[in-house]
Amino acid sequence: MKLVIFDCDGTLVDSERLGNLALQQQLAQFDIHYGVDELLEKFRGGKLASIIASLEQECRVVFPITFEAEYRAKMNALFDEHLKPNDGVKEMLESLSIPYCIASSAPKAKIVRSLEITGLANCFGDNIFSSYDVGSWKPEPQLFLHAAQQMKFDPKDCCVVEDSVIGLQAAKSAQMKSIYYAPNLSVQHELASAQIRHMSELSNHIASAL
């Protein structure tokens, strides 16, 4: 293994619950009520436009054009107050001896903002790649392949760290190894090359693969 490709939301930063709390709040304005855990289960790692389209179909509603902007404003407010790096992330990044980058389905501005809030921005520099830059979203493999190409590594030498099943699917399609960050799961997912419950476990997996 020569390159580690990190997802951002839910993997490096504890943003998935906050993002879905914002979505819950936004939907409530339209008298649509979901639990945060239900939204997490349904939409973890998904493309926002696809999530909105799915909700419109399921709830038989057409949201106004302002829906996304209002949702992102709610999410940003929650991030400002509550967003943190996942436990052990800073120490794990400091311990890595090989190159690493981010490949996320989120807009680049959101990724950068999340890193700045959590104090991780200096760890990645310009090595941040967004689905919005390549026009392809997980589970399609193009984002990971783009990241590998930009970092000048062969896909077979890359390992993806993900917290979502669609991320694992994208890694498999890109013919990359994957490590599933799943703090609440003890049974390994069939798509994952390895699985961890805490970021302190990652360095050993990477070292053993070198």
Secondary structure as UniProt FT lines:
FT   STRAND          3..6
FT   TURN            10..12
FT   HELIX           16..28
FT   TURN            29..31
FT   HELIX           36..43
FT   TURN            44..45
FT   HELIX           48..59
FT   TURN            65..66
FT   HELIX           67..82
FT   TURN            87..88
FT   HELIX           89..95
FT   STRAND          100..104
FT   HELIX           108..118
FT   HELIX           121..124
FT   TURN            125..126
FT   STRAND          128..130
FT   HELIX           131..134
FT   TURN            138..139
FT   HELIX           142..151
FT   HELIX           155..157
FT   STRAND          158..162
FT   HELIX           165..173
FT   TURN            174..175
FT   STRAND          177..181
FT   TURN            183..184
FT   TURN            190..191
FT   STRAND          194..196
FT   HELIX           199..201
FT   HELIX           202..209
//
